[in-house]
Amino acid sequence: MSLTNQHEEKRDYIRMRMETQATLTLGNARVQCVCVDLSGTGMCLELKNELQIGDEAVVYMPSYQNKFDALNACIRIKRVMQDGDIYCYGAEIIELLA
């Protein structure tokens, strides 16, 4: 790893950029969203619904290849940024679900 990479990425898990459709379930509500990036401990989600920091939800991302399982995880909202009518949420993965 070069010094440049060491300086740019100081996380325990590297973020993987993606644009994957996902379903967010918060209580009885299901909302479509986009997973913008994913790491070993968290993810960034874009959606039009307003959530609160500390909200817990279940996120489901289907697998597009049979050799990989879908991602089904309990998450907690940690950060929020707003750009017009789109919210970008930083979420911590609390638990991977079966």
Phi and psi restraints in degrees (range 20) as a CNS / XPLOR table:
assign (resid 1 and name C) (resid 2 and name N)
       (resid 2 and name CA) (resid 2 and name C) 1.0 -78.0 20.0 2
assign (resid 2 and name N) (resid 2 and name CA)
       (resid 2 and name C) (resid 3 and name N) 1.0 165.1 20.0 2
assign (resid 2 and name C) (resid 3 and name N)
       (resid 3 and name CA) (resid 3 and name C) 1.0 -61.9 20.0 2
assign (resid 3 and name N) (resid 3 and name CA)
       (resid 3 and name C) (resid 4 and name N) 1.0 -34.4 20.0 2
assign (resid 3 and name C) (resid 4 and name N)
       (resid 4 and name CA) (resid 4 and name C) 1.0 -61.4 20.0 2
assign (resid 4 and name N) (resid 4 and name CA)
       (resid 4 and name C) (resid 5 and name N) 1.0 -47.0 20.0 2
assign (resid 4 and name C) (resid 5 and name N)
       (resid 5 and name CA) (resid 5 and name C) 1.0 -64.1 20.0 2
assign (resid 5 and name N) (resid 5 and name CA)
       (resid 5 and name C) (resid 6 and name N) 1.0 -39.4 20.0 2
assign (resid 5 and name C) (resid 6 and name N)
       (resid 6 and name CA) (resid 6 and name C) 1.0 -62.6 20.0 2
assign (resid 6 and name N) (resid 6 and name CA)
       (resid 6 and name C) (resid 7 and name N) 1.0 -38.0 20.0 2
assign (resid 6 and name C) (resid 7 and name N)
       (resid 7 and name CA) (resid 7 and name C) 1.0 -73.9 20.0 2
assign (resid 7 and name N) (resid 7 and name CA)
       (resid 7 and name C) (resid 8 and name N) 1.0 -40.6 20.0 2
assign (resid 7 and name C) (resid 8 and name N)
       (resid 8 and name CA) (resid 8 and name C) 1.0 -72.8 20.0 2
assign (resid 8 and name N) (resid 8 and name CA)
       (resid 8 and name C) (resid 9 and name N) 1.0 -34.7 20.0 2
assign (resid 8 and name C) (resid 9 and name N)
       (resid 9 and name CA) (resid 9 and name C) 1.0 -122.8 20.0 2
assign (resid 9 and name N) (resid 9 and name CA)
       (resid 9 and name C) (resid 10 and name N) 1.0 98.2 20.0 2
assign (resid 9 and name C) (resid 10 and name N)
       (resid 10 and name CA) (resid 10 and name C) 1.0 -106.2 20.0 2
assign (resid 10 and name N) (resid 10 and name CA)
       (resid 10 and name C) (resid 11 and name N) 1.0 16.6 20.0 2
assign (resid 10 and name C) (resid 11 and name N)
       (resid 11 and name CA) (resid 11 and name C) 1.0 -85.4 20.0 2
assign (resid 11 and name N) (resid 11 and name CA)
       (resid 11 and name C) (resid 12 and name N) 1.0 159.3 20.0 2
assign (resid 11 and name C) (resid 12 and name N)
       (resid 12 and name CA) (resid 12 and name C) 1.0 -70.8 20.0 2
assign (resid 12 and name N) (resid 12 and name CA)
       (resid 12 and name C) (resid 13 and name N) 1.0 -30.5 20.0 2
assign (resid 12 and name C) (resid 13 and name N)
       (resid 13 and name CA) (resid 13 and name C) 1.0 -126.5 20.0 2
assign (resid 13 and name N) (resid 13 and name CA)
       (resid 13 and name C) (resid 14 and name N) 1.0 131.1 20.0 2
assign (resid 13 and name C) (resid 14 and name N)
       (resid 14 and name CA) (resid 14 and name C) 1.0 -74.2 20.0 2
assign (resid 14 and name N) (resid 14 and name CA)
       (resid 14 and name C) (resid 15 and name N) 1.0 139.1 20.0 2
assign (resid 14 and name C) (resid 15 and name N)
       (resid 15 and name CA) (resid 15 and name C) 1.0 -76.8 20.0 2
assign (resid 15 and name N) (resid 15 and name CA)
       (resid 15 and name C) (resid 16 and name N) 1.0 135.3 20.0 2
assign (resid 15 and name C) (resid 16 and name N)
       (resid 16 and name CA) (resid 16 and name C) 1.0 -104.1 20.0 2
assign (resid 16 and name N) (resid 16 and name CA)
       (resid 16 and name C) (resid 17 and name N) 1.0 118.6 20.0 2
assign (resid 16 and name C) (resid 17 and name N)
       (resid 17 and name CA) (resid 17 and name C) 1.0 -70.2 20.0 2
assign (resid 17 and name N) (resid 17 and name CA)
       (resid 17 and name C) (resid 18 and name N) 1.0 138.1 20.0 2
assign (resid 17 and name C) (resid 18 and name N)
       (resid 18 and name CA) (resid 18 and name C) 1.0 -158.5 20.0 2
assign (resid 18 and name N) (resid 18 and name CA)
       (resid 18 and name C) (resid 19 and name N) 1.0 165.5 20.0 2
assign (resid 18 and name C) (resid 19 and name N)
       (resid 19 and name CA) (resid 19 and name C) 1.0 -133.9 20.0 2
assign (resid 19 and name N) (resid 19 and name CA)
       (resid 19 and name C) (resid 20 and name N) 1.0 76.6 20.0 2
assign (resid 19 and name C) (resid 20 and name N)
       (resid 20 and name CA) (resid 20 and name C) 1.0 -113.6 20.0 2
assign (resid 20 and name N) (resid 20 and name CA)
       (resid 20 and name C) (resid 21 and name N) 1.0 131.4 20.0 2
assign (resid 20 and name C) (resid 21 and name N)
       (resid 21 and name CA) (resid 21 and name C) 1.0 -65.7 20.0 2
assign (resid 21 and name N) (resid 21 and name CA)
       (resid 21 and name C) (resid 22 and name N) 1.0 141.5 20.0 2
assign (resid 21 and name C) (resid 22 and name N)
       (resid 22 and name CA) (resid 22 and name C) 1.0 -144.8 20.0 2
assign (resid 22 and name N) (resid 22 and name CA)
       (resid 22 and name C) (resid 23 and name N) 1.0 162.3 20.0 2
assign (resid 22 and name C) (resid 23 and name N)
       (resid 23 and name CA) (resid 23 and name C) 1.0 -116.9 20.0 2
assign (resid 23 and name N) (resid 23 and name CA)
       (resid 23 and name C) (resid 24 and name N) 1.0 128.6 20.0 2
assign (resid 23 and name C) (resid 24 and name N)
       (resid 24 and name CA) (resid 24 and name C) 1.0 -107.5 20.0 2
assign (resid 24 and name N) (resid 24 and name CA)
       (resid 24 and name C) (resid 25 and name N) 1.0 125.6 20.0 2
assign (resid 24 and name C) (resid 25 and name N)
       (resid 25 and name CA) (resid 25 and name C) 1.0 -112.2 20.0 2
assign (resid 25 and name N) (resid 25 and name CA)
       (resid 25 and name C) (resid 26 and name N) 1.0 118.4 20.0 2
assign (resid 25 and name C) (resid 26 and name N)
       (resid 26 and name CA) (resid 26 and name C) 1.0 -125.9 20.0 2
assign (resid 26 and name N) (resid 26 and name CA)
       (resid 26 and name C) (resid 27 and name N) 1.0 104.9 20.0 2
assign (resid 26 and name C) (resid 27 and name N)
       (resid 27 and name CA) (resid 27 and name C) 1.0 66.4 20.0 2
assign (resid 27 and name N) (resid 27 and name CA)
       (resid 27 and name C) (resid 28 and name N) 1.0 -125.4 20.0 2
assign (resid 27 and name C) (resid 28 and name N)
       (resid 28 and name CA) (resid 28 and name C) 1.0 -94.0 20.0 2
assign (resid 28 and name N) (resid 28 and name CA)
       (resid 28 and name C) (resid 29 and name N) 1.0 -3.0 20.0 2
assign (resid 28 and name C) (resid 29 and name N)
       (resid 29 and name CA) (resid 29 and name C) 1.0 -93.1 20.0 2
assign (resid 29 and name N) (resid 29 and name CA)
       (resid 29 and name C) (resid 30 and name N) 1.0 137.9 20.0 2
assign (resid 29 and name C) (resid 30 and name N)
       (resid 30 and name CA) (resid 30 and name C) 1.0 -118.1 20.0 2
assign (resid 30 and name N) (resid 30 and name CA)
       (resid 30 and name C) (resid 31 and name N) 1.0 131.4 20.0 2
assign (resid 30 and name C) (resid 31 and name N)
       (resid 31 and name CA) (resid 31 and name C) 1.0 -130.9 20.0 2
assign (resid 31 and name N) (resid 31 and name CA)
       (resid 31 and name C) (resid 32 and name N) 1.0 136.8 20.0 2
assign (resid 31 and name C) (resid 32 and name N)
       (resid 32 and name CA) (resid 32 and name C) 1.0 -81.4 20.0 2
assign (resid 32 and name N) (resid 32 and name CA)
       (resid 32 and name C) (resid 33 and name N) 1.0 140.4 20.0 2
assign (resid 32 and name C) (resid 33 and name N)
       (resid 33 and name CA) (resid 33 and name C) 1.0 -147.8 20.0 2
assign (resid 33 and name N) (resid 33 and name CA)
       (resid 33 and name C) (resid 34 and name N) 1.0 179.9 20.0 2
assign (resid 33 and name C) (resid 34 and name N)
       (resid 34 and name CA) (resid 34 and name C) 1.0 -123.9 20.0 2
assign (resid 34 and name N) (resid 34 and name CA)
       (resid 34 and name C) (resid 35 and name N) 1.0 129.6 20.0 2
assign (resid 34 and name C) (resid 35 and name N)
       (resid 35 and name CA) (resid 35 and name C) 1.0 -86.3 20.0 2
assign (resid 35 and name N) (resid 35 and name CA)
       (resid 35 and name C) (resid 36 and name N) 1.0 115.0 20.0 2
assign (resid 35 and name C) (resid 36 and name N)
       (resid 36 and name CA) (resid 36 and name C) 1.0 -85.4 20.0 2
assign (resid 36 and name N) (resid 36 and name CA)
       (resid 36 and name C) (resid 37 and name N) 1.0 -39.4 20.0 2
assign (resid 36 and name C) (resid 37 and name N)
       (resid 37 and name CA) (resid 37 and name C) 1.0 -150.7 20.0 2
assign (resid 37 and name N) (resid 37 and name CA)
       (resid 37 and name C) (resid 38 and name N) 1.0 160.9 20.0 2
assign (resid 37 and name C) (resid 38 and name N)
       (resid 38 and name CA) (resid 38 and name C) 1.0 -142.9 20.0 2
assign (resid 38 and name N) (resid 38 and name CA)
       (resid 38 and name C) (resid 39 and name N) 1.0 138.9 20.0 2
assign (resid 38 and name C) (resid 39 and name N)
       (resid 39 and name CA) (resid 39 and name C) 1.0 -133.0 20.0 2
assign (resid 39 and name N) (resid 39 and name CA)
       (resid 39 and name C) (resid 40 and name N) 1.0 -175.6 20.0 2
assign (resid 39 and name C) (resid 40 and name N)
       (resid 40 and name CA) (resid 40 and name C) 1.0 -68.6 20.0 2
assign (resid 40 and name N) (resid 40 and name CA)
       (resid 40 and name C) (resid 41 and name N) 1.0 -19.5 20.0 2
assign (resid 40 and name C) (resid 41 and name N)
       (resid 41 and name CA) (resid 41 and name C) 1.0 -125.0 20.0 2
assign (resid 41 and name N) (resid 41 and name CA)
       (resid 41 and name C) (resid 42 and name N) 1.0 -2.1 20.0 2
assign (resid 41 and name C) (resid 42 and name N)
       (resid 42 and name CA) (resid 42 and name C) 1.0 -167.7 20.0 2
assign (resid 42 and name N) (resid 42 and name CA)
       (resid 42 and name C) (resid 43 and name N) 1.0 -175.4 20.0 2
assign (resid 42 and name C) (resid 43 and name N)
       (resid 43 and name CA) (resid 43 and name C) 1.0 -157.4 20.0 2
assign (resid 43 and name N) (resid 43 and name CA)
       (resid 43 and name C) (resid 44 and name N) 1.0 164.1 20.0 2
assign (resid 43 and name C) (resid 44 and name N)
       (resid 44 and name CA) (resid 44 and name C) 1.0 -116.6 20.0 2
assign (resid 44 and name N) (resid 44 and name CA)
       (resid 44 and name C) (resid 45 and name N) 1.0 126.3 20.0 2
assign (resid 44 and name C) (resid 45 and name N)
       (resid 45 and name CA) (resid 45 and name C) 1.0 -119.4 20.0 2
assign (resid 45 and name N) (resid 45 and name CA)
       (resid 45 and name C) (resid 46 and name N) 1.0 138.6 20.0 2
assign (resid 45 and name C) (resid 46 and name N)
       (resid 46 and name CA) (resid 46 and name C) 1.0 -112.1 20.0 2
assign (resid 46 and name N) (resid 46 and name CA)
       (resid 46 and name C) (resid 47 and name N) 1.0 131.8 20.0 2
assign (resid 46 and name C) (resid 47 and name N)
       (resid 47 and name CA) (resid 47 and name C) 1.0 -158.6 20.0 2
assign (resid 47 and name N) (resid 47 and name CA)
       (resid 47 and name C) (resid 48 and name N) 1.0 169.5 20.0 2
assign (resid 47 and name C) (resid 48 and name N)
       (resid 48 and name CA) (resid 48 and name C) 1.0 -92.3 20.0 2
assign (resid 48 and name N) (resid 48 and name CA)
       (resid 48 and name C) (resid 49 and name N) 1.0 -9.6 20.0 2
assign (resid 48 and name C) (resid 49 and name N)
       (resid 49 and name CA) (resid 49 and name C) 1.0 -86.8 20.0 2
assign (resid 49 and name N) (resid 49 and name CA)
       (resid 49 and name C) (resid 50 and name N) 1.0 143.7 20.0 2
assign (resid 49 and name C) (resid 50 and name N)
       (resid 50 and name CA) (resid 50 and name C) 1.0 -88.1 20.0 2
assign (resid 50 and name N) (resid 50 and name CA)
       (resid 50 and name C) (resid 51 and name N) 1.0 126.4 20.0 2
assign (resid 50 and name C) (resid 51 and name N)
       (resid 51 and name CA) (resid 51 and name C) 1.0 -118.4 20.0 2
assign (resid 51 and name N) (resid 51 and name CA)
       (resid 51 and name C) (resid 52 and name N) 1.0 165.7 20.0 2
assign (resid 51 and name C) (resid 52 and name N)
       (resid 52 and name CA) (resid 52 and name C) 1.0 -107.0 20.0 2
assign (resid 52 and name N) (resid 52 and name CA)
       (resid 52 and name C) (resid 53 and name N) 1.0 147.2 20.0 2
assign (resid 52 and name C) (resid 53 and name N)
       (resid 53 and name CA) (resid 53 and name C) 1.0 -60.4 20.0 2
assign (resid 53 and name N) (resid 53 and name CA)
       (resid 53 and name C) (resid 54 and name N) 1.0 132.1 20.0 2
assign (resid 53 and name C) (resid 54 and name N)
       (resid 54 and name CA) (resid 54 and name C) 1.0 99.6 20.0 2
assign (resid 54 and name N) (resid 54 and name CA)
       (resid 54 and name C) (resid 55 and name N) 1.0 -16.9 20.0 2
assign (resid 54 and name C) (resid 55 and name N)
       (resid 55 and name CA) (resid 55 and name C) 1.0 -59.1 20.0 2
assign (resid 55 and name N) (resid 55 and name CA)
       (resid 55 and name C) (resid 56 and name N) 1.0 141.7 20.0 2
assign (resid 55 and name C) (resid 56 and name N)
       (resid 56 and name CA) (resid 56 and name C) 1.0 -112.5 20.0 2
assign (resid 56 and name N) (resid 56 and name CA)
       (resid 56 and name C) (resid 57 and name N) 1.0 142.0 20.0 2
assign (resid 56 and name C) (resid 57 and name N)
       (resid 57 and name CA) (resid 57 and name C) 1.0 -150.3 20.0 2
assign (resid 57 and name N) (resid 57 and name CA)
       (resid 57 and name C) (resid 58 and name N) 1.0 173.1 20.0 2
assign (resid 57 and name C) (resid 58 and name N)
       (resid 58 and name CA) (resid 58 and name C) 1.0 -114.1 20.0 2
assign (resid 58 and name N) (resid 58 and name CA)
       (resid 58 and name C) (resid 59 and name N) 1.0 130.4 20.0 2
assign (resid 58 and name C) (resid 59 and name N)
       (resid 59 and name CA) (resid 59 and name C) 1.0 -112.9 20.0 2
assign (resid 59 and name N) (resid 59 and name CA)
       (resid 59 and name C) (resid 60 and name N) 1.0 137.8 20.0 2
assign (resid 59 and name C) (resid 60 and name N)
       (resid 60 and name CA) (resid 60 and name C) 1.0 -126.8 20.0 2
assign (resid 60 and name N) (resid 60 and name CA)
       (resid 60 and name C) (resid 61 and name N) 1.0 124.7 20.0 2
assign (resid 60 and name C) (resid 61 and name N)
       (resid 61 and name CA) (resid 61 and name C) 1.0 -123.3 20.0 2
assign (resid 61 and name N) (resid 61 and name CA)
       (resid 61 and name C) (resid 62 and name N) 1.0 116.3 20.0 2
assign (resid 61 and name C) (resid 62 and name N)
       (resid 62 and name CA) (resid 62 and name C) 1.0 -67.8 20.0 2
assign (resid 62 and name N) (resid 62 and name CA)
       (resid 62 and name C) (resid 63 and name N) 1.0 156.5 20.0 2
assign (resid 62 and name C) (resid 63 and name N)
       (resid 63 and name CA) (resid 63 and name C) 1.0 -93.2 20.0 2
assign (resid 63 and name N) (resid 63 and name CA)
       (resid 63 and name C) (resid 64 and name N) 1.0 138.2 20.0 2
assign (resid 63 and name C) (resid 64 and name N)
       (resid 64 and name CA) (resid 64 and name C) 1.0 -99.0 20.0 2
assign (resid 64 and name N) (resid 64 and name CA)
       (resid 64 and name C) (resid 65 and name N) 1.0 5.2 20.0 2
assign (resid 64 and name C) (resid 65 and name N)
       (resid 65 and name CA) (resid 65 and name C) 1.0 -132.3 20.0 2
assign (resid 65 and name N) (resid 65 and name CA)
       (resid 65 and name C) (resid 66 and name N) 1.0 135.2 20.0 2
assign (resid 65 and name C) (resid 66 and name N)
       (resid 66 and name CA) (resid 66 and name C) 1.0 -63.4 20.0 2
assign (resid 66 and name N) (resid 66 and name CA)
       (resid 66 and name C) (resid 67 and name N) 1.0 -21.9 20.0 2
assign (resid 66 and name C) (resid 67 and name N)
       (resid 67 and name CA) (resid 67 and name C) 1.0 -80.3 20.0 2
assign (resid 67 and name N) (resid 67 and name CA)
       (resid 67 and name C) (resid 68 and name N) 1.0 -7.2 20.0 2
assign (resid 67 and name C) (resid 68 and name N)
       (resid 68 and name CA) (resid 68 and name C) 1.0 -119.4 20.0 2
assign (resid 68 and name N) (resid 68 and name CA)
       (resid 68 and name C) (resid 69 and name N) 1.0 141.0 20.0 2
assign (resid 68 and name C) (resid 69 and name N)
       (resid 69 and name CA) (resid 69 and name C) 1.0 -76.9 20.0 2
assign (resid 69 and name N) (resid 69 and name CA)
       (resid 69 and name C) (resid 70 and name N) 1.0 156.9 20.0 2
assign (resid 69 and name C) (resid 70 and name N)
       (resid 70 and name CA) (resid 70 and name C) 1.0 -67.3 20.0 2
assign (resid 70 and name N) (resid 70 and name CA)
       (resid 70 and name C) (resid 71 and name N) 1.0 155.4 20.0 2
assign (resid 70 and name C) (resid 71 and name N)
       (resid 71 and name CA) (resid 71 and name C) 1.0 -94.1 20.0 2
assign (resid 71 and name N) (resid 71 and name CA)
       (resid 71 and name C) (resid 72 and name N) 1.0 123.9 20.0 2
assign (resid 71 and name C) (resid 72 and name N)
       (resid 72 and name CA) (resid 72 and name C) 1.0 -132.7 20.0 2
assign (resid 72 and name N) (resid 72 and name CA)
       (resid 72 and name C) (resid 73 and name N) 1.0 112.8 20.0 2
assign (resid 72 and name C) (resid 73 and name N)
       (resid 73 and name CA) (resid 73 and name C) 1.0 -144.4 20.0 2
assign (resid 73 and name N) (resid 73 and name CA)
       (resid 73 and name C) (resid 74 and name N) 1.0 149.2 20.0 2
assign (resid 73 and name C) (resid 74 and name N)
       (resid 74 and name CA) (resid 74 and name C) 1.0 -88.0 20.0 2
assign (resid 74 and name N) (resid 74 and name CA)
       (resid 74 and name C) (resid 75 and name N) 1.0 129.9 20.0 2
assign (resid 74 and name C) (resid 75 and name N)
       (resid 75 and name CA) (resid 75 and name C) 1.0 -126.5 20.0 2
assign (resid 75 and name N) (resid 75 and name CA)
       (resid 75 and name C) (resid 76 and name N) 1.0 162.2 20.0 2
assign (resid 75 and name C) (resid 76 and name N)
       (resid 76 and name CA) (resid 76 and name C) 1.0 -128.6 20.0 2
assign (resid 76 and name N) (resid 76 and name CA)
       (resid 76 and name C) (resid 77 and name N) 1.0 129.1 20.0 2
assign (resid 76 and name C) (resid 77 and name N)
       (resid 77 and name CA) (resid 77 and name C) 1.0 -71.0 20.0 2
assign (resid 77 and name N) (resid 77 and name CA)
       (resid 77 and name C) (resid 78 and name N) 1.0 125.9 20.0 2
assign (resid 77 and name C) (resid 78 and name N)
       (resid 78 and name CA) (resid 78 and name C) 1.0 -112.2 20.0 2
assign (resid 78 and name N) (resid 78 and name CA)
       (resid 78 and name C) (resid 79 and name N) 1.0 -32.9 20.0 2
assign (resid 78 and name C) (resid 79 and name N)
       (resid 79 and name CA) (resid 79 and name C) 1.0 -143.1 20.0 2
assign (resid 79 and name N) (resid 79 and name CA)
       (resid 79 and name C) (resid 80 and name N) 1.0 157.3 20.0 2
assign (resid 79 and name C) (resid 80 and name N)
       (resid 80 and name CA) (resid 80 and name C) 1.0 -143.4 20.0 2
assign (resid 80 and name N) (resid 80 and name CA)
       (resid 80 and name C) (resid 81 and name N) 1.0 140.8 20.0 2
assign (resid 80 and name C) (resid 81 and name N)
       (resid 81 and name CA) (resid 81 and name C) 1.0 -132.9 20.0 2
assign (resid 81 and name N) (resid 81 and name CA)
       (resid 81 and name C) (resid 82 and name N) 1.0 145.1 20.0 2
assign (resid 81 and name C) (resid 82 and name N)
       (resid 82 and name CA) (resid 82 and name C) 1.0 -119.4 20.0 2
assign (resid 82 and name N) (resid 82 and name CA)
       (resid 82 and name C) (resid 83 and name N) 1.0 136.4 20.0 2
assign (resid 82 and name C) (resid 83 and name N)
       (resid 83 and name CA) (resid 83 and name C) 1.0 -132.3 20.0 2
assign (resid 83 and name N) (resid 83 and name CA)
       (resid 83 and name C) (resid 84 and name N) 1.0 96.6 20.0 2
assign (resid 83 and name C) (resid 84 and name N)
       (resid 84 and name CA) (resid 84 and name C) 1.0 67.2 20.0 2
assign (resid 84 and name N) (resid 84 and name CA)
       (resid 84 and name C) (resid 85 and name N) 1.0 -123.4 20.0 2
assign (resid 84 and name C) (resid 85 and name N)
       (resid 85 and name CA) (resid 85 and name C) 1.0 -98.1 20.0 2
assign (resid 85 and name N) (resid 85 and name CA)
       (resid 85 and name C) (resid 86 and name N) 1.0 10.9 20.0 2
assign (resid 85 and name C) (resid 86 and name N)
       (resid 86 and name CA) (resid 86 and name C) 1.0 -107.8 20.0 2
assign (resid 86 and name N) (resid 86 and name CA)
       (resid 86 and name C) (resid 87 and name N) 1.0 132.4 20.0 2
assign (resid 86 and name C) (resid 87 and name N)
       (resid 87 and name CA) (resid 87 and name C) 1.0 -105.1 20.0 2
assign (resid 87 and name N) (resid 87 and name CA)
       (resid 87 and name C) (resid 88 and name N) 1.0 139.4 20.0 2
assign (resid 87 and name C) (resid 88 and name N)
       (resid 88 and name CA) (resid 88 and name C) 1.0 -117.3 20.0 2
assign (resid 88 and name N) (resid 88 and name CA)
       (resid 88 and name C) (resid 89 and name N) 1.0 117.1 20.0 2
assign (resid 88 and name C) (resid 89 and name N)
       (resid 89 and name CA) (resid 89 and name C) 1.0 -110.8 20.0 2
assign (resid 89 and name N) (resid 89 and name CA)
       (resid 89 and name C) (resid 90 and name N) 1.0 131.4 20.0 2
assign (resid 89 and name C) (resid 90 and name N)
       (resid 90 and name CA) (resid 90 and name C) 1.0 -90.4 20.0 2
assign (resid 90 and name N) (resid 90 and name CA)
       (resid 90 and name C) (resid 91 and name N) 1.0 124.3 20.0 2
assign (resid 90 and name C) (resid 91 and name N)
       (resid 91 and name CA) (resid 91 and name C) 1.0 -126.8 20.0 2
assign (resid 91 and name N) (resid 91 and name CA)
       (resid 91 and name C) (resid 92 and name N) 1.0 141.3 20.0 2
assign (resid 91 and name C) (resid 92 and name N)
       (resid 92 and name CA) (resid 92 and name C) 1.0 -92.6 20.0 2
assign (resid 92 and name N) (resid 92 and name CA)
       (resid 92 and name C) (resid 93 and name N) 1.0 134.7 20.0 2
assign (resid 92 and name C) (resid 93 and name N)
       (resid 93 and name CA) (resid 93 and name C) 1.0 -80.7 20.0 2
assign (resid 93 and name N) (resid 93 and name CA)
       (resid 93 and name C) (resid 94 and name N) 1.0 117.0 20.0 2
assign (resid 93 and name C) (resid 94 and name N)
       (resid 94 and name CA) (resid 94 and name C) 1.0 -86.8 20.0 2
assign (resid 94 and name N) (resid 94 and name CA)
       (resid 94 and name C) (resid 95 and name N) 1.0 -42.7 20.0 2
assign (resid 94 and name C) (resid 95 and name N)
       (resid 95 and name CA) (resid 95 and name C) 1.0 -155.7 20.0 2
assign (resid 95 and name N) (resid 95 and name CA)
       (resid 95 and name C) (resid 96 and name N) 1.0 136.5 20.0 2
assign (resid 95 and name C) (resid 96 and name N)
       (resid 96 and name CA) (resid 96 and name C) 1.0 -85.6 20.0 2
assign (resid 96 and name N) (resid 96 and name CA)
       (resid 96 and name C) (resid 97 and name N) 1.0 130.2 20.0 2
assign (resid 96 and name C) (resid 97 and name N)
       (resid 97 and name CA) (resid 97 and name C) 1.0 -101.8 20.0 2
assign (resid 97 and name N) (resid 97 and name CA)
       (resid 97 and name C) (resid 98 and name N) 1.0 154.0 20.0 2
